[in-house]
Every structure is written in structure tokens, then in C-alpha cells.
Amino acid sequence: MRVNVKPRKRNAPRPAEKSAPAFLQWLRGRECVWHGMGECGGKMEPQHLDFAGGKGTSTKVADRHCLPSCSVHHAWQHLWGWNTFLNRMEATQSMALQAAERLWSKWPARIAWERKQEANQ
């Protein structure tokens, strides 16, 4: 049997306008937005709001549409899906999107990131 040892073709990287790794790192330092809605636990993870729009096949939405979530709540969202998760958290898509927008606007490096994106266009 022959084994293909060639490196696998890499997928294209995420577009720069969708990628803000420093914002995701900043979110990891925030408290879980679902705190008080069930047991929080584990490390903080950015929770991408898939319903925010701009999501392509096999891609995530832009990093600006994220909420800080503990591992427990993040796992629940993946297990139940967004609609059930939001119902159980007594929240709506609109509330989640507004929370993500507030966090994005509070990110200290947001203006510099946006200027860099404008300069690259």
C-alpha cells in the first residue's frame, strides 16, 4: 500500500476583515456573558454568533460577532444549537447581537484595527 506523504493543500486563510485575533484574546479576559444562567466553568472561549450574517460554507462569522463564554456554556450552545440555547438562556438573537456590538465597541484596539483594514482596502 502506498501512503501519500505530500503536505496537504492548505485552505485559504480567513479574510483579514473577518479576523481579529487580538479581539478574541481580549474577550477571553472578560466574564462569561451567560454567568448566572446555569453553572459556569472552564476557560473562557469566544462564542461566534453564527446568525450574525456574513458566514460562508465551512467558515465562521467575523470575529467582531463574538461573545465571551465559558467552556460549559460554549459546549451547551454547540450541543443544543443556537435557538434552543438562547431559549434556555432566556435571550434572543437581537440581545446577543447587541451584546457583541457593545463588546466590539469597548475593545481598546478597535479603532487601530479598523484603520488598518481601511488602509488595506
N, C-alpha and C positions, 0 to 999 in steps of 0.2 A: 504494500500500500504506500502511495506517495503522499506526503504531507506538504501542503503549501506553506512555506516559511516566509513568503514575501510579506512585508508590512501591509496591514490592512489599509485600504483607502480611507483617509480621514474625511469626515463630513466637513462641510464649510462651517467656519466659526459663526457664532451668533453675530448678527449685525451690531455695530457699535452703538447705534441708537437704542437698542434693546438691552444692552449690557452695562450694568453699573455695579461691579463687584464691591466697590468701596461702600456703596449704599447698603448692600446686603450685609456686609461686615458691621456697619453701624447699627442695622436692625438687630443683629444678634446681641447687642448690648442693651436692648430695650426689654421691658417686661412683656410677657405674653398678653396679647390683646384679649384672649379668652379667659384670663385669670378670673376666678370666681365662678366660672361656668363649668364646673367639674374639676377634677384633680389635675393640677399642672405637674409636670415632671420632665426631667431630662434636659438636654441642652436646647438652646434657642435656635430656631431654624426660620429662614424666610419662607413664608407661605404665599406662593404665587396665586393671584386671583384669576383663574382661567377664564372667567366670564367677562373680564375687563375689555376684551377685544384685542385685535392685532396678533392673535395666536394662529400660527400656521400648522400644517400637518407635522407632527412629531417635534414641535417646538413649544417653548414656554412663552408666555406673555412677557412684555418688557418688565425689567426688574423694578421699575417705579411702581408697579401694581402688586406690591407685596406687603404682607403684614408680619410682624414678629409673632412667632408661635412656638410654644414648647413642643418637644417631641411627641408628647401624648396627644395634644390637640391636632398636630400635623398628621399623625398616624390615623386619628379618627376621621379627619377630612378625606384622606385617601381611601379609607375603608368604606365610608358611607357615601361619598360623593358630595358635591357642594350643596345641593338642595337640601338633603337630609341633614347634613352637618349644620347649615345655617338655621334650619328649623329647630334643631335641638339646642343650638346656642341662642335661640330667640333673637336672631338677627336677620337682616335682609341683604341682598346683593348691594343695594344702594348704600346701606350703612357701612358695609365692608369697603366699598369703593371710596367713600368719603373718608374713612379712617386711613386708607392707604394714601390718599391725596394729602391729608394733613401731615402724615409722617414724611412724605416726599418733600413737602414744602418746608418742614423743620430741619431737614438734613443740612448740616453746616456746609457741605461741599457741593450742594446742588447747583448754585449759580456758576461756579467754576466748571462743573461737569457740562452744564447746558451751553456755556460759551464755547467749550471745546467741541461739542457736537456741531454748533453753528459754524465754527471755523473749518470743520472738516467737510462741510457740505458744498 
